[in-house]
Amino acid sequence: MRLFARRYFLLLLLLVLPVLLYRPVDAQRDPWYTTATVSPDGPVWSTFPGVEISAEGAGIPQIAAAPNGDLMIVYNHWVNGRTDRDPYFAVSFNSGQSWTDGIPIATSANVDSLQLDVTYDNNNNAHVVWVELANNNFQLKYSQSSSASPGVWGTNRTISNVASSNPLMASPSIFASGSNTLDVVWVEADQNNGFNPTLDVYHARSIDNGSSWTKTGTVISNLFPTSQNPDLFVDGSGIVYIAWEEAAPLGASDIRFVKSDAPPNTVSATWTEIDSPLNSLDSAITQAQQPALTFDSGQFYVAFTDLRDNGDTQTVVMANCATNCTAIANWSLQTISGEAVGVNSADPFSVVPQIARGNDTVFVYFHGTDPGLVDENEVVWGMNQCENWAAFGRDQVTPTNTRSINPAITTTAGKLHLAYELVTPGTPSEIHQIQYMSGDFDCQHFVFLPIVNRR
């Protein structure tokens, strides 16, 4: 066909995608190991002095942004090694340019802080939850720091308590919504399941800004499987949505999704669960782990890890849904992380995606090794919806000469904020510290426009 013979013709603008460069693969490496492509249009990152650089060590940071722009990082400070930790925090009042010294939220002798989470409400009050372990007794603790006295913490309150011969509690997540409303999800052992208690997802709500709590009970009670790593979102009407990891037969694991049938203000709260796991949209995903949930522009987004080959092959997958999201038919699924990555050891064992929304897009960041690079340490990688995830390459934030694990992200206007755990060699063991970075970001959505030439 001779197009120039037509009076009018349409010339499509072709955008040339970056060419992936491949280096030879060592004989010991699996074929999926390829050189990562670094995004040319990711955030422009700035580095700052460490937030927690004590010789004792620190780990598992979480970060939150207040409506007024204040930032808070909470983390575990090692008082006497990894079995004697306290919840600490640091605050920035100038968009991350400087931070207060690390200060304890609570201290208790011979009590170990395990995991924690933080959020801000609409009035710039900070809310923190954490799990404590002492004498075979697990407690879910809560405290608040008001905007009038930032960094001054109120009375520690106990949301849940598990004491038995075989107790367990983990993975708290907190969300502030509406007027004085707070929601928390976590997992704890089901004490009614005999000698082999399993973990179920639990929920609690406060409607008086944390002064009192109603433990609404088990969200979904399963007799044999084990639930892990719940995350939540609460809409403007008070409906709670939860995504979590559920054990399945033969060592498999699924990502489940559930919504409350009404605002769960009482112990009689009821829930509707999705009719099939999110990972069932791809039958090859049999070990789905570490879900992270958010809602943006009318859609739910659940990022999770697809773990294969005994953990040697790990990618980040995104599921999203706009309407009637307890029906699996309304969800779509795609791998968003590009090349697969791995991890070096059991701290943690799997890639842990973190999700945030802001600046007209959704961000997902995670840690992982890339054996195509010289040093096979975990680095922090990221993608965003604005750039069609990893289609144009993913953002490599940290260098490869040290380990960077457990990233946490949040956003303010035009900025992405990252806290992570930096691991460096030491004697007699590795040194763990909390680092912070920020990245300026301007979402430029890619638009494919036809060009019409007239003759």
Order of alpha helices (4+ residues) and beta strands (2+ residues): beta-beta-beta-beta-beta-beta-beta-beta-beta-beta-beta-beta-beta-beta-beta-beta-beta-beta-beta-beta-beta-beta-beta-beta-beta-beta-beta-beta-beta-beta
